[in-house]
Amino acid sequence: MPNPKGNPDNLQPFTTDRDEPLIGKLTVRVPESILAKLKSINNYPEFVRQAIYKALSELEGSEDEIT
């Protein structure tokens, strides 16, 4: 009979090699056509992160304020 509480090996804390852990969540609504295109990209969450980083760095470089 399987353990109803799961495998204790799976309860180990998650570790990452990133400078900052990815613990924040962001929800954005997009049209289904855009979502389908994003999901067709290999590792699309990382693609979206990089696009956000790039856009923010461009905003910081301009004189416009983020509102």
Secondary structure, 3 states (H helix, E strand, C coil): CCCCCCCHHHHCCCCCCCCCCCCCCCCCCCCHHHHHHHHCCCCHHHHHHHHHHHHHHHHHHCCCCCC
